[in-house]
Amino acid sequence: MAAPDDVPAVFVRALRSLRGVPVRPEVVLDEVPGPARIAPFTAALTAEVRSARRSVAADELASGRFVVLHDPEGQEAWEGQFRLVTLVRAGLDHELGADPLLAEVAWSWFLDSLADAGVPPHAAGGTVTRVLSQSFGSLGPREESSDLEIRASWTATDEDLRPHLLAWTRLLCTAAGLEPLPDGVVSLSPRR
């Protein structure tokens, strides 16, 4: 583990750029430890998208993880020093989960979220997985369920990671089925 004096200033500035990123009230962010051994310097956030408001009693519509990897030497596959790795999981209604074009549509959500945030998809790659579950035996008769998982990574071309985090939270909200907010419109929290 690196000592605080060993942490590159560019990595510290990159993490500071994530502070204060405005997110919808349905999105709850938490800082968690970054993965070890993938890169010399890492950080991570998790998120849950909940129905209507910031409440643990509200339904979880989607969840995910946003990981910042930094290698001062760069990595050839990244084509840069900062790699962002994301995961988005969401439950879907069965009809949408069975749609044969779901993977292509979900990947377009990822690309659109980057474009809307002004982020070029530099060295982007990923997978879209759908899981259709049907219960049997003592677990039946449950309703069939469908889940979507989007795993994606791309390279940030500079240390300003703010638009990357915005793109990821937009992707989470899209996967959760929330209507997009027009530019300049802010979602208000309900009154208590």
C-alpha positions in Angstrom: 0.0 0.0 0.0 1.3 3.4 -0.9 2.2 5.9 1.8 0.3 9.3 1.5 3.5 11.0 0.3 3.7 8.4 -2.6 0.2 9.2 -4.0 0.6 11.2 -7.2 -0.8 14.7 -7.1 -2.6 14.0 -10.4 -4.5 11.1 -8.7 -5.4 13.3 -5.8 -6.7 16.0 -8.2 -8.7 13.4 -10.1 -10.4 12.2 -6.9 -11.1 15.8 -5.8 -12.8 16.4 -9.2 -15.5 13.8 -8.1 -16.5 15.8 -5.1 -19.7 17.7 -5.3 -20.9 16.1 -8.6 -24.6 16.8 -8.7 -26.7 13.6 -8.8 -30.5 13.1 -8.8 -32.1 12.7 -5.4 -32.9 9.0 -6.2 -29.1 8.2 -6.4 -27.3 7.4 -3.2 -23.5 7.3 -3.5 -21.1 5.7 -1.1 -17.3 5.6 -1.1 -15.8 2.1 -0.8 -12.3 0.7 -1.0 -10.9 0.4 -4.5 -9.8 -3.0 -5.8 -6.3 -4.1 -5.0 -3.7 -5.3 -7.5 -5.4 -4.0 -10.6 -3.5 -0.7 -10.6 -1.1 1.1 -8.3 -3.8 3.6 -7.2 -7.5 2.9 -7.0 -10.7 4.4 -5.6 -14.3 3.3 -5.9 -17.9 4.4 -5.3 -21.1 2.4 -5.1 -24.6 3.7 -5.9 -28.1 2.7 -5.5 -31.0 4.2 -7.4 -34.1 4.2 -5.2 -37.7 5.0 -6.1 -38.8 8.6 -5.5 -36.4 9.7 -2.7 -33.3 9.0 -0.7 -34.9 6.4 1.6 -33.8 2.9 2.6 -37.5 2.0 2.6 -37.8 2.9 -1.1 -37.5 0.2 -3.7 -34.0 -0.3 -5.2 -34.3 0.2 -9.0 -30.6 -0.2 -9.9 -27.2 -0.4 -8.3 -23.6 -0.3 -9.4 -20.0 0.5 -8.9 -17.7 3.1 -10.3 -14.0 2.4 -10.1 -11.1 4.7 -10.8 -7.8 3.1 -11.7 -4.6 5.1 -12.0 -1.2 3.9 -13.3 1.4 6.7 -13.6 3.2 4.5 -16.1 0.1 4.0 -18.1 -1.0 0.7 -19.5 -1.0 -0.2 -23.1 -4.5 -1.6 -23.2 -5.8 1.5 -21.5 -4.1 3.9 -23.9 -3.6 6.3 -20.9 -3.1 6.6 -17.2 -6.7 6.6 -15.9 -9.1 3.8 -16.5 -12.7 3.9 -15.4 -14.5 0.6 -14.7 -18.2 0.5 -14.1 -20.9 -1.9 -13.3 -24.7 -1.3 -13.5 -27.3 -3.8 -12.4 -31.1 -3.4 -12.7 -34.2 -5.5 -12.6 -36.4 -5.4 -15.7 -39.9 -6.4 -16.5 -40.0 -9.8 -18.1 -41.1 -8.6 -21.5 -38.2 -6.2 -21.8 -35.8 -8.8 -20.4 -36.8 -11.2 -23.2 -36.3 -8.7 -26.0 -33.6 -10.0 -28.3 -32.3 -6.4 -28.9 -31.8 -5.7 -25.2 -28.0 -6.0 -25.2 -27.6 -3.6 -28.1 -30.1 -1.1 -26.5 -28.3 -1.3 -23.1 -24.9 -0.7 -24.8 -26.4 2.3 -26.6 -27.5 3.6 -23.1 -23.8 3.4 -22.1 -22.6 5.3 -25.2 -25.4 7.9 -25.0 -24.6 8.6 -21.3 -20.9 9.3 -22.3 -21.9 11.5 -25.2 -24.5 13.4 -23.1 -21.7 14.1 -20.6 -19.2 15.2 -23.3 -17.0 12.2 -22.6 -15.3 10.5 -25.6 -15.5 6.7 -25.4 -11.7 6.4 -25.5 -10.7 2.7 -25.6 -14.2 1.7 -24.4 -15.2 -1.9 -24.0 -17.7 -4.0 -22.1 -20.4 -6.6 -21.8 -24.1 -6.6 -21.4 -25.6 -9.6 -19.6 -29.2 -10.5 -19.0 -30.4 -13.1 -16.6 -33.8 -14.6 -17.0 -34.7 -16.5 -13.8 -37.5 -19.0 -13.3 -38.0 -20.7 -9.9 -38.8 -24.4 -9.3 -39.5 -26.8 -6.4 -39.7 -25.1 -3.0 -38.9 -21.7 -4.6 -41.8 -21.9 -7.0 -44.3 -20.6 -7.9 -42.5 -17.2 -8.1 -42.9 -14.9 -11.0 -40.2 -15.0 -13.6 -37.6 -12.3 -13.2 -35.2 -10.5 -15.5 -32.0 -8.7 -14.6 -29.6 -6.6 -16.6 -25.9 -6.1 -16.0 -23.8 -3.6 -17.9 -20.0 -3.8 -17.3 -18.0 -1.2 -19.1 -14.6 0.4 -19.0 -13.0 3.4 -20.8 -10.0 5.6 -20.5 -10.1 9.2 -19.2 -7.9 11.4 -21.2 -7.3 13.9 -18.4 -7.7 14.1 -14.6 -11.1 15.8 -14.6 -13.3 12.8 -13.8 -16.5 14.8 -13.1 -18.1 14.2 -16.5 -17.3 10.5 -16.2 -19.1 10.2 -12.9 -22.0 12.2 -14.4 -22.2 9.8 -17.3 -22.2 6.8 -15.0 -25.0 8.1 -12.8 -27.0 8.9 -16.0 -26.5 5.3 -17.1 -27.7 4.1 -13.7 -30.8 6.2 -13.9 -31.6 5.0 -17.5 -31.2 1.4 -16.5 -33.5 2.0 -13.5 -36.1 3.3 -15.9 -36.1 6.9 -14.7 -37.1 9.5 -17.2 -34.1 11.7 -18.3 -34.1 15.3 -17.1 -33.8 18.0 -19.8 -30.7 20.2 -19.7 -31.0 22.8 -17.0 -33.7 21.0 -15.1 -33.0 19.8 -11.6 -35.0 17.1 -9.9 -36.4 18.3 -6.6 -36.6 16.2 -3.5 -40.1 15.7 -2.2 -41.1 17.9 0.8 -41.0 16.1 4.1 
